[in-house]
């Protein structure tokens, strides 16, 4: 079939759905066409297992990449495809951050439970929009481990916290994300390594792996793929590494990707 052994991974927020938070019928129809012709389609998102509620077997037929590539979860089988986690090795760093920057909120995401040190209005809102229940704790040792990821929020001190981590905890791998959040992941984890790990688990050759995303946290995924597609309204970081620029997410970016691949294959 035309798309046998082809994999497309799409970022979720700002790429797969439009500004109303809707995946349009046009996009879903194109994805179904891709799948019907042998393709594998999945979502790659920064959201944790608890925070991703958009799985639909009618247009996702591969394990979903969660936590910015650290976790692959097979929703059809209801099991992990792979996971790269965090735990006690960053306890001291988190304690130091909480002490040095007492206004920041520190969110910890295990698989089935979530926790926060210094619950503030932003973290409450963050958990609420993800539809995640959580517990307030005083020390990271009180949280279930391992974690998919850790997120730190401080409206006014994000840059200072990043500089502090670089200077004092160089082994801690982090990236800045939307809304001045800082996301801590295990060393070597990003959407690019997650994408290739997923492809290997599905026996899909790397030269048939494609990605579409709009954000700075999509850069590694876009560069790891054979072709990286970026919506024309994507971030400057994503656009800088794009192999092809496609229509905006409001105009069916993912549908445009499949139209291009339809021509290629």
N, C-alpha and C positions, 0 to 999 in steps of 0.2 A: 504493500500500500504506500501511497505517496509519502506519508509522514512517519513510516515505521522507524523506530529507534530515534525519534526526535523528541526532545524535551524542551518545553517553554516554562520558565519560572517568572512569575509576575509579582512585583511589589503590590501590596494591597492598597494602603492609604495613599491617595493622590495619583494612582496609576490605574488599577483595575476598576475602581468605581469613580463616578463623577463627583462634582462638588456637592450634590445632594446626598451623597453616600449611597448611590444606587449603581448596581451593575446593569447596564441597559440591555434590553432584549437583543439589540444589534450585536453587542459584544458577546453575549452568551451564545447566540446563534453561530458566530464565527468560531468560538471555542469548541462547540459541539461538532462543527464541521471538521476542525483539526483533529479531534479525538476520533471521530468516525472514520478518518483516513489514517489511523494508526498512531497518532501523536499522543504524548503524555503531557498533561498540563497541570501545573500546581501554583501555589501561592508562596511567596517568600516574604515574611513580615518580621518586624521587630517585636510583635506581640508575643506574649507567653502563651503556654497551653491554656491557662485559665481565661486569657483575654481574647482568644480567637474564637468567634462564634459563627463564622461564615462558611464553614465546610458544607459543600453541596456536591454529592456524588454525580450529579448530572453534568457538572463542568470541571470538577477536580478529580483526576484519576491517577494521581501519584501522591506519595507522602508529602505533607505540608512542611515547609521550612519555617520554624518558629525561632524566637529569641535571636534574631539576626544571624541565623545559620547554625546556631549551637545545637538545635534540636530538630530532628526529622520525625514527624508523627504520622503514622499510617492510620487515618481515621476509618478506613474501610475495615481494617483488621483490629482496630482499637488497641494498637500497640506501638511502642517506640520503634522507629527504624534505626535511629542512632541518637546519642546525646553526648555532649561535652559540657561538664558542669563545673560549678564553683562551690567552695565550702570553706573549711576552717583556715585555709591558707591566706584568706583576706580578712579574717576577723580583726586582727590588730590594725590594719589600715582603716577599716570602717569605724572602729572605736576612736581612733585618732581623728578622723574626719568629723565624727559626731561631737567630739570634745572641742576641736579647733574652730568648727563652724556650727555652733549650736542652733542656728536658725534653719539649717538644711534638713530636709526629710530624706531618709534612706529607706528605700523600698526593696524588699527581698522576695523573690519569686521561686518557691519550690514548685513541684509539679501539681500538687493538689491544694496547697495552702500558700497564702501570701502574708507578709509581715511588714511593719513599718516602724522605724525609730523616729520619734518626733513628728507625729501626724499633724500636718498643717492643712490649710484649706485647699491648697493645690493638690496635695497627695490624695486628700479625700475625693476631690473631683476626678483625679486621674483614675483611681480605683473604680469610681462610680461609672465613668463612661466606658470602662472595660467590663463592667458588670462583674467585678471581682470582690468577694468577701475577704476581709483581712483582719489580722490581729495587731494591736499596738504592743510593742515590746521595748525594753530598755537596753538590751545588749544582743548582739548577733547570735550569741550562743543559745538564746531562747528560741530561735527560729529553727524549723525543720531544715535539714540539709540532705542532699545537695540542692543548689539553686540553679535555675536556668539562667538567671541574670540578676544583677542588682542595679537599681536606678537611684540616682541622687539628684534632688532638686533644691536649688537655691536661686531665687530670682535675681539677686544682686551679686552673688559671689561665685557664679559658675566658673568664670575664667580663673579666679583665684584658687578654687578647689582643683581645677585641672592642673594648674601650675604646681600646687602643693603635692598632688599625686606624682607628677613627673619627677619632682625634686626628691621626694622622700620614699616613694614606693614605685620605683621603675618597673618592678615585676608585675604591677597591676595594669592590665590591659583595659582601656576604656575608650569610648568615643562620645563626642557631643551629639545630641539628637534634638529633635524639635522641642521648642519651648524651654530652652536653657537646661534641659535634663542632661545628665551625664550617665551613660550606660556602661556598666562594668561587665565584661565577658571573660571567659577563660582565654589564656594566651592562644593565639592562632585561630580564634573563632571570628568569622565574619561571614557575610552572605556568599562571598565567592567560594571559600573553602566548603561551606555547607552545600552549595550548588553542585560542586564536583563530587563531594562525598555521596550526595544523593544519586547523581548520575552513575557513579560506580556501583552503588547498591542495586541499581536497576539494569546494569550492564548496557548502559547507553554510552556510546563513544563521545569523547569530549568535543569532537568536531560537529556533533549534532545537538549541542546544548546551546540554548538561546535564552536571553534574559531581557526583561523590560522593567525599568524603574525610574523614579524621578528624584530621589533624594541623595544626600551625601552618603548615607549608609548603604546605598545601592552600588556605589562605585566599584567595590571589589567584585561584586556579582557581575556587573556589566563588563568588566575587563576579563573575568575568568571565562565568560561565555564565548562561543565562537563568534557570535554577533550580539552586541549590546544595543538595545533600542531605548530611546529616551523620548518621552512626550515633549513637545515643543515648549510647554510651560513648566518643564522640570527645572531643578536647581542648577546653578552655574557649575557646580562640581560634577553633577551627572552629565550635563550637556558637554562638558569638556572631554569626556571619555567615550562619548556616543559613537558607535559605528554608523548608526542611522538615527535620524530624528524623525519621529512620527507625529501624528495628530495629537492634540491635547487629550487629557483624560476625559474632558467633557465632550470630545468629538470621537471617542472610541479608539483610544491609543492601542489597546490590545488587539482590537479587530484589525487595525492597520498593520500591525506586526504580522498577523496571520495572512493578510492579503499579500504582503511582501514575500513571505515564505512560500506562499502558493505559487508565486512567479518563479522563485528560485528553484523549487522542486518540480 
